[in-house]
Amino acid sequence: MSIATTPTSRGRRSSLLSKLRPRLLETLTTPHAVDRYLELVDPMMTVDDMRAEVVAVRHQTSDTVTLTLRPTWQWKGFSAGHFVQIGVVVDGVRHTRCYSPAGTAGTGDDTIELTVKAQPDGIVSNYLVASAKPGLVVNLAPATGTFELPSPRPDHVLLISGGSGITPVMSMLRTLVHEGYTGRVAFLHYAYTENDVCYRAELDRIAAENDNVDVLYAYTDQQNGGHLHGFFDTEHLNAAAPWHASAQTYLCGPPGLMKGVRSVFDDLGLSESLFSEEFVTAVPVVDGDASGTVSFSGSSVEAENDGATLLEQAENAGLTPEFGCRMGICFTCTAIKKSGCTRNVKTGELDSDPDNEIQLCISVPVGDVDIDV
C-alpha cells in the first residue's frame, strides 16, 4: 500500500528534516561539534559557526589592507557604523578583533569590506596587512553596535575621522549617498600625510558628484596640500562645517582626536549632538606585569597568567566562554571573579573584591585570580 504525499505534507516533512538534520549530525559526530568535522572538508561549510572567506585584497597605503570578505549563509547584513568581530589563527593561537565594515549598508550585497591598519605590537593587524591572501577563511560574528545613523536621518551630518577610524564613517557616507540623502554632509578626515589617506579617490569623486557633500583633509605631519593642517580645533570645525550647530556629528579615530573633538564640543555646549565609536586595542604585556596563575574553577582548568585579557586566556586554555562585542559594551562575557585582583584595560581600575562580576574581555589578571568559568 502506498501513501499519497501532498505538497503541504512534503513541505512539512522538509521543514522537519531541516530542523532535525543539525541535531542528527551533532549526535553522530559527538564529542566534537559538527562544524569541527565539516571544516576538514571545506572551512566554509558550516551548520552553526559563521565564517567568511577573503575574496579580494588591496593595499591603499603602505600600512593598510582592504579585504573583501564573502560570508557564510548565516550573515544577516549590517548597519552603517556597526562593527564585526573576525577571528584568525596566528602562530597556532586564535585571536579575535573588532573592525567596522566600510561598505554601503542596505544594498543586498553579501560581501563585507574591511580596511585594517597595522598597529604597533598588533598581532592581528600586522598579520592581515602582511599576509592576508584570497582564500583565507576567518571566523565571523554578527554585526553589532550603537554607533549608527538614526532613522529618520538628521537634517545635516558632520563626519569626523582619523586614521583607520575612517571605516565606519565611510560606510555612513556611502550609505547616505546611496539613499539619495539631500541634507548637508561634511566629511573631515585626519591623517599624517596625503599618502596615509584611504579611499581618497572615491571621496573626491563623491564630493565632485554630490553638491551637498564637502570632503576636507587635515594633515598633522604635512604643511602643504590638503585643506587644513595640525590638530582639530574650533577653527577646523568652522572651516569644515560652519553649520555644525544644526548637525549631528559622528566621530571615530585615535584617542588624541577623540579627546580634542569632545573638548571642543563640550566647550560649545554641543556634546549631545556628538556620537562616537571607541575601540579597545589589544594591550601588550609589559615585562613584569604578567605573573601568577589563572584558575578557571568552573572548568577545573588552570593556566599561567600571560598578561592577556581573561577572555583570551580562557580561549587559549581551550575554554569557550560566551562573548559578544569583545570591547566592554555588551556584557555577554560577564563572569564571577571569586578571588584575586583584576585590572580594567579601559579605565585602569583595579578590582580586588571577592565574588564580583567582571567583564572577561576587558579584564586582565594581576597575580593569582580565580574565575568561575
TORVO-676285 format. One record per residue (C-alpha): residue in one letter; residue number from 0; x, y, z. Coordinates in steps of 0.2 Angstrom, whole numbers. Layout:
% TORVO-676285
+------+-----+-------+-------+-------+
| rest |  nr |    c1 |    c2 |    c3 |
+------+-----+-------+-------+-------+
|    a | NUM |     X |     Y |     Z |
...
+------+-----+-------+-------+-------+
% end
This chain:
% TORVO-676285
+------+-----+-------+-------+-------+
| rest |  nr |    c1 |    c2 |    c3 |
+------+-----+-------+-------+-------+
|    m |   0 |     0 |     0 |     0 |
|    s |   1 |     7 |    17 |    -4 |
|    i |   2 |     3 |    33 |     5 |
|    a |   3 |    -1 |    49 |    -5 |
|    t |   4 |    10 |    64 |    -2 |
|    t |   5 |     3 |    81 |    -4 |
|    p |   6 |    14 |    97 |    -7 |
|    t |   7 |     9 |   103 |    10 |
|    s |   8 |    15 |    87 |    19 |
|    r |   9 |    31 |    86 |     8 |
|    g |  10 |    34 |   104 |    14 |
|    r |  11 |    31 |   100 |    32 |
|    r |  12 |    42 |    85 |    31 |
|    s |  13 |    56 |    95 |    23 |
|    s |  14 |    55 |   108 |    36 |
|    l |  15 |    55 |    95 |    50 |
|    l |  16 |    71 |    87 |    42 |
|    s |  17 |    80 |   104 |    41 |
|    k |  18 |    77 |   106 |    59 |
|    l |  19 |    82 |    88 |    64 |
|    r |  20 |    97 |    87 |    52 |
|    p |  21 |   109 |    98 |    63 |
|    r |  22 |   104 |    88 |    79 |
|    l |  23 |   107 |    72 |    70 |
|    l |  24 |   124 |    77 |    63 |
|    e |  25 |   128 |    83 |    81 |
|    t |  26 |   124 |    67 |    88 |
|    l |  27 |   134 |    57 |    76 |
|    t |  28 |   149 |    67 |    77 |
|    t |  29 |   150 |    69 |    96 |
|    p |  30 |   161 |    73 |   106 |
|    h |  31 |   165 |    87 |    94 |
|    a |  32 |   153 |    99 |    86 |
|    v |  33 |   149 |    95 |    68 |
|    d |  34 |   157 |   111 |    61 |
|    r |  35 |   174 |   104 |    68 |
|    y |  36 |   172 |    90 |    55 |
|    l |  37 |   165 |   100 |    41 |
|    e |  38 |   179 |   112 |    41 |
|    l |  39 |   191 |    97 |    37 |
|    v |  40 |   182 |    96 |    21 |
|    d |  41 |   178 |   114 |    17 |
|    p |  42 |   180 |   128 |    30 |
|    m |  43 |   166 |   137 |    23 |
|    m |  44 |   154 |   123 |    25 |
|    t |  45 |   146 |   126 |    42 |
|    v |  46 |   130 |   122 |    52 |
|    d |  47 |   132 |   134 |    67 |
|    d |  48 |   148 |   144 |    65 |
|    m |  49 |   148 |   159 |    54 |
|    r |  50 |   164 |   162 |    44 |
|    a |  51 |   170 |   172 |    29 |
|    e |  52 |   182 |   170 |    15 |
|    v |  53 |   194 |   183 |     9 |
|    v |  54 |   190 |   185 |   -10 |
|    a |  55 |   200 |   201 |   -14 |
|    v |  56 |   215 |   210 |    -6 |
|    r |  57 |   221 |   228 |   -10 |
|    h |  58 |   233 |   239 |    -1 |
|    q |  59 |   228 |   258 |    -1 |
|    t |  60 |   243 |   264 |     9 |
|    s |  61 |   259 |   256 |    14 |
|    d |  62 |   252 |   251 |    31 |
|    t |  63 |   234 |   246 |    27 |
|    v |  64 |   225 |   232 |    19 |
|    t |  65 |   207 |   232 |    12 |
|    l |  66 |   199 |   215 |    12 |
|    t |  67 |   183 |   210 |     3 |
|    l |  68 |   175 |   195 |    13 |
|    r |  69 |   162 |   183 |     7 |
|    p |  70 |   152 |   177 |    22 |
|    t |  71 |   143 |   160 |    25 |
|    w |  72 |   124 |   159 |    24 |
|    q |  73 |   122 |   165 |    42 |
|    w |  74 |   127 |   183 |    38 |
|    k |  75 |   112 |   195 |    41 |
|    g |  76 |   120 |   211 |    35 |
|    f |  77 |   125 |   227 |    44 |
|    s |  78 |   120 |   245 |    48 |
|    a |  79 |   132 |   259 |    43 |
|    g |  80 |   144 |   262 |    58 |
|    h |  81 |   142 |   244 |    66 |
|    f |  82 |   157 |   233 |    69 |
|    v |  83 |   160 |   214 |    67 |
|    q |  84 |   172 |   203 |    75 |
|    i |  85 |   184 |   192 |    65 |
|    g |  86 |   194 |   178 |    72 |
|    v |  87 |   211 |   172 |    64 |
|    v |  88 |   224 |   160 |    69 |
|    v |  89 |   241 |   167 |    71 |
|    d |  90 |   256 |   155 |    76 |
|    g |  91 |   243 |   142 |    82 |
|    v |  92 |   233 |   154 |    93 |
|    r |  93 |   216 |   161 |    89 |
|    h |  94 |   214 |   179 |    90 |
|    t |  95 |   198 |   190 |    89 |
|    r |  96 |   197 |   208 |    84 |
|    c |  97 |   184 |   221 |    80 |
|    y |  98 |   183 |   230 |    64 |
|    s |  99 |   170 |   241 |    56 |
|    p | 100 |   163 |   237 |    38 |
|    a | 101 |   166 |   251 |    26 |
|    g | 102 |   154 |   246 |    13 |
|    t | 103 |   136 |   253 |     9 |
|    a | 104 |   123 |   246 |    20 |
|    g | 105 |   106 |   240 |    14 |
|    t | 106 |   111 |   236 |    -4 |
|    g | 107 |   109 |   217 |    -3 |
|    d | 108 |   127 |   215 |    -7 |
|    d | 109 |   133 |   199 |     3 |
|    t | 110 |   151 |   204 |     4 |
|    i | 111 |   160 |   214 |    18 |
|    e | 112 |   173 |   226 |    16 |
|    l | 113 |   186 |   229 |    30 |
|    t | 114 |   201 |   241 |    30 |
|    v | 115 |   214 |   236 |    43 |
|    k | 116 |   229 |   247 |    48 |
|    a | 117 |   244 |   239 |    55 |
|    q | 118 |   246 |   244 |    73 |
|    p | 119 |   262 |   243 |    84 |
|    d | 120 |   263 |   227 |    93 |
|    g | 121 |   246 |   222 |    84 |
|    i | 122 |   246 |   203 |    81 |
|    v | 123 |   231 |   203 |    70 |
|    s | 124 |   233 |   219 |    61 |
|    n | 125 |   251 |   216 |    56 |
|    y | 126 |   246 |   198 |    51 |
|    l | 127 |   232 |   204 |    40 |
|    v | 128 |   242 |   218 |    32 |
|    a | 129 |   257 |   207 |    28 |
|    s | 130 |   249 |   190 |    25 |
|    a | 131 |   231 |   191 |    20 |
|    k | 132 |   228 |   182 |     3 |
|    p | 133 |   212 |   177 |    -6 |
|    g | 134 |   206 |   161 |     1 |
|    l | 135 |   210 |   165 |    19 |
|    v | 136 |   195 |   160 |    30 |
|    v | 137 |   191 |   169 |    46 |
|    n | 138 |   178 |   167 |    60 |
|    l | 139 |   165 |   180 |    59 |
|    a | 140 |   152 |   186 |    72 |
|    p | 141 |   136 |   196 |    68 |
|    a | 142 |   137 |   215 |    65 |
|    t | 143 |   133 |   225 |    81 |
|    g | 144 |   135 |   241 |    89 |
|    t | 145 |   126 |   258 |    94 |
|    f | 146 |   136 |   269 |    83 |
|    e | 147 |   124 |   271 |    69 |
|    l | 148 |   114 |   284 |    59 |
|    p | 149 |    96 |   287 |    66 |
|    s | 150 |    80 |   285 |    57 |
|    p | 151 |    74 |   297 |    51 |
|    r | 152 |    90 |   304 |    45 |
|    p | 153 |    96 |   321 |    53 |
|    d | 154 |    94 |   337 |    44 |
|    h | 155 |   113 |   339 |    42 |
|    v | 156 |   128 |   327 |    46 |
|    l | 157 |   146 |   330 |    50 |
|    l | 158 |   158 |   315 |    49 |
|    i | 159 |   175 |   316 |    58 |
|    s | 160 |   188 |   303 |    57 |
|    g | 161 |   206 |   299 |    59 |
|    g | 162 |   217 |   285 |    53 |
|    s | 163 |   209 |   268 |    52 |
|    g | 164 |   194 |   276 |    60 |
|    i | 165 |   188 |   281 |    43 |
|    t | 166 |   179 |   265 |    40 |
|    p | 167 |   163 |   267 |    50 |
|    v | 168 |   160 |   285 |    44 |
|    m | 169 |   165 |   280 |    26 |
|    s | 170 |   151 |   267 |    27 |
|    m | 171 |   139 |   281 |    33 |
|    l | 172 |   144 |   292 |    19 |
|    r | 173 |   142 |   279 |     6 |
|    t | 174 |   125 |   274 |    13 |
|    l | 175 |   119 |   292 |    14 |
|    v | 176 |   124 |   294 |    -5 |
|    h | 177 |   116 |   278 |   -10 |
|    e | 178 |   100 |   283 |    -1 |
|    g | 179 |   100 |   300 |   -11 |
|    y | 180 |   101 |   310 |     6 |
|    t | 181 |    99 |   328 |     2 |
|    g | 182 |   105 |   336 |    18 |
|    r | 183 |   122 |   344 |    20 |
|    v | 184 |   136 |   332 |    23 |
|    a | 185 |   154 |   337 |    28 |
|    f | 186 |   167 |   323 |    29 |
|    l | 187 |   183 |   329 |    39 |
|    h | 188 |   197 |   316 |    39 |
|    y | 189 |   214 |   317 |    48 |
|    a | 190 |   230 |   309 |    43 |
|    y | 191 |   248 |   311 |    45 |
|    t | 192 |   251 |   315 |    26 |
|    e | 193 |   241 |   313 |    10 |
|    n | 194 |   250 |   296 |     7 |
|    d | 195 |   241 |   290 |    23 |
|    v | 196 |   223 |   293 |    17 |
|    c | 197 |   212 |   278 |    12 |
|    y | 198 |   198 |   280 |     0 |
|    r | 199 |   204 |   297 |    -6 |
|    a | 200 |   200 |   294 |   -25 |
|    e | 201 |   182 |   289 |   -20 |
|    l | 202 |   180 |   303 |    -8 |
|    d | 203 |   185 |   316 |   -21 |
|    r | 204 |   173 |   308 |   -33 |
|    i | 205 |   158 |   308 |   -21 |
|    a | 206 |   162 |   326 |   -17 |
|    a | 207 |   163 |   331 |   -36 |
|    e | 208 |   146 |   322 |   -40 |
|    n | 209 |   136 |   327 |   -25 |
|    d | 210 |   133 |   346 |   -22 |
|    n | 211 |   128 |   343 |    -4 |
|    v | 212 |   144 |   334 |     1 |
|    d | 213 |   160 |   343 |     6 |
|    v | 214 |   176 |   332 |     9 |
|    l | 215 |   191 |   340 |    18 |
|    y | 216 |   208 |   333 |    23 |
|    a | 217 |   218 |   338 |    38 |
|    y | 218 |   237 |   333 |    38 |
|    t | 219 |   246 |   333 |    55 |
|    d | 220 |   263 |   330 |    48 |
|    q | 221 |   262 |   339 |    31 |
|    q | 222 |   261 |   358 |    29 |
|    n | 223 |   257 |   358 |    11 |
|    g | 224 |   242 |   351 |     2 |
|    g | 225 |   226 |   346 |    10 |
|    h | 226 |   213 |   359 |    17 |
|    l | 227 |   219 |   360 |    35 |
|    h | 228 |   234 |   357 |    45 |
|    g | 229 |   238 |   352 |    63 |
|    f | 230 |   225 |   345 |    75 |
|    f | 231 |   207 |   348 |    77 |
|    d | 232 |   201 |   364 |    85 |
|    t | 233 |   187 |   376 |    83 |
|    e | 234 |   194 |   384 |    68 |
|    h | 235 |   195 |   367 |    59 |
|    l | 236 |   177 |   364 |    64 |
|    n | 237 |   171 |   380 |    57 |
|    a | 238 |   180 |   378 |    41 |
|    a | 239 |   173 |   360 |    38 |
|    a | 240 |   155 |   364 |    44 |
|    p | 241 |   150 |   382 |    49 |
|    w | 242 |   133 |   375 |    51 |
|    h | 243 |   139 |   362 |    64 |
|    a | 244 |   127 |   368 |    77 |
|    s | 245 |   112 |   361 |    67 |
|    a | 246 |   120 |   345 |    63 |
|    q | 247 |   123 |   328 |    71 |
|    t | 248 |   141 |   323 |    72 |
|    y | 249 |   149 |   306 |    70 |
|    l | 250 |   167 |   303 |    76 |
|    c | 251 |   179 |   289 |    75 |
|    g | 252 |   198 |   290 |    77 |
|    p | 253 |   213 |   288 |    88 |
|    p | 254 |   212 |   294 |   106 |
|    g | 255 |   220 |   311 |   103 |
|    l | 256 |   207 |   316 |    90 |
|    m | 257 |   193 |   309 |   100 |
|    k | 258 |   198 |   319 |   116 |
|    g | 259 |   201 |   335 |   105 |
|    v | 260 |   184 |   334 |    97 |
|    r | 261 |   175 |   330 |   113 |
|    s | 262 |   183 |   345 |   122 |
|    v | 263 |   178 |   357 |   108 |
|    f | 264 |   160 |   351 |   108 |
|    d | 265 |   159 |   352 |   127 |
|    d | 266 |   165 |   370 |   126 |
|    l | 267 |   152 |   374 |   113 |
|    g | 268 |   138 |   365 |   123 |
|    l | 269 |   136 |   353 |   108 |
|    s | 270 |   141 |   337 |   117 |
|    e | 271 |   123 |   330 |   115 |
|    s | 272 |   125 |   331 |    96 |
|    l | 273 |   141 |   321 |    96 |
|    f | 274 |   141 |   302 |    93 |
|    s | 275 |   157 |   292 |    94 |
|    e | 276 |   164 |   275 |    92 |
|    e | 277 |   179 |   269 |   103 |
|    f | 278 |   188 |   253 |   101 |
|    v | 279 |   199 |   244 |   114 |
|    t | 280 |   215 |   240 |   107 |
|    a | 281 |   225 |   225 |   112 |
|    v | 282 |   236 |   229 |   127 |
|    p | 283 |   253 |   222 |   125 |
|    v | 284 |   261 |   213 |   140 |
|    v | 285 |   274 |   224 |   149 |
|    d | 286 |   289 |   214 |   156 |
|    g | 287 |   285 |   211 |   175 |
|    d | 288 |   266 |   214 |   173 |
|    a | 289 |   261 |   196 |   170 |
|    s | 290 |   263 |   184 |   185 |
|    g | 291 |   253 |   171 |   194 |
|    t | 292 |   240 |   158 |   190 |
|    v | 293 |   223 |   160 |   182 |
|    s | 294 |   211 |   147 |   189 |
|    f | 295 |   195 |   144 |   179 |
|    s | 296 |   187 |   135 |   193 |
|    g | 297 |   171 |   132 |   184 |
|    s | 298 |   180 |   120 |   172 |
|    s | 299 |   194 |   114 |   184 |
|    v | 300 |   207 |   122 |   172 |
|    e | 301 |   222 |   132 |   177 |
|    a | 302 |   234 |   142 |   166 |
|    e | 303 |   249 |   153 |   169 |
|    n | 304 |   245 |   172 |   168 |
|    d | 305 |   252 |   178 |   151 |
|    g | 306 |   245 |   196 |   153 |
|    a | 307 |   231 |   195 |   140 |
|    t | 308 |   213 |   198 |   144 |
|    l | 309 |   204 |   184 |   154 |
|    l | 310 |   193 |   180 |   139 |
|    e | 311 |   208 |   177 |   128 |
|    q | 312 |   217 |   167 |   141 |
|    a | 313 |   201 |   156 |   143 |
|    e | 314 |   201 |   153 |   125 |
|    n | 315 |   219 |   149 |   124 |
|    a | 316 |   216 |   137 |   138 |
|    g | 317 |   203 |   128 |   127 |
|    l | 318 |   188 |   135 |   135 |
|    t | 319 |   173 |   143 |   126 |
|    p | 320 |   165 |   156 |   137 |
|    e | 321 |   151 |   166 |   129 |
|    f | 322 |   156 |   183 |   122 |
|    g | 323 |   149 |   197 |   111 |
|    c | 324 |   157 |   213 |   107 |
|    r | 325 |   174 |   209 |   115 |
|    m | 326 |   176 |   228 |   119 |
|    g | 327 |   167 |   230 |   135 |
|    i | 328 |   150 |   236 |   129 |
|    c | 329 |   138 |   221 |   128 |
|    f | 330 |   142 |   212 |   145 |
|    t | 331 |   139 |   195 |   137 |
|    c | 332 |   156 |   189 |   144 |
|    t | 333 |   152 |   194 |   162 |
|    a | 334 |   158 |   181 |   175 |
|    i | 335 |   161 |   180 |   193 |
|    k | 336 |   178 |   183 |   200 |
|    k | 337 |   179 |   173 |   215 |
|    s | 338 |   196 |   179 |   222 |
|    g | 339 |   211 |   189 |   216 |
|    c | 340 |   214 |   206 |   208 |
|    t | 341 |   210 |   211 |   190 |
|    r | 342 |   213 |   227 |   180 |
|    n | 343 |   201 |   235 |   168 |
|    v | 344 |   210 |   239 |   152 |
|    k | 345 |   198 |   253 |   148 |
|    t | 346 |   199 |   263 |   164 |
|    g | 347 |   215 |   256 |   173 |
|    e | 348 |   204 |   252 |   188 |
|    l | 349 |   209 |   238 |   200 |
|    d | 350 |   196 |   226 |   207 |
|    s | 351 |   201 |   215 |   222 |
|    d | 352 |   184 |   212 |   229 |
|    p | 353 |   179 |   194 |   230 |
|    d | 354 |   163 |   187 |   221 |
|    n | 355 |   162 |   202 |   210 |
|    e | 356 |   155 |   202 |   192 |
|    i | 357 |   169 |   207 |   179 |
|    q | 358 |   169 |   208 |   160 |
|    l | 359 |   181 |   195 |   154 |
|    c | 360 |   185 |   204 |   138 |
|    i | 361 |   192 |   220 |   146 |
|    s | 362 |   199 |   212 |   162 |
|    v | 363 |   217 |   206 |   164 |
|    p | 364 |   223 |   197 |   180 |
|    v | 365 |   235 |   205 |   192 |
|    g | 366 |   243 |   190 |   201 |
|    d | 367 |   233 |   174 |   205 |
|    v | 368 |   215 |   175 |   200 |
|    d | 369 |   200 |   163 |   202 |
|    i | 370 |   186 |   165 |   189 |
|    d | 371 |   170 |   155 |   189 |
|    v | 372 |   172 |   150 |   170 |
+------+-----+-------+-------+-------+
% end
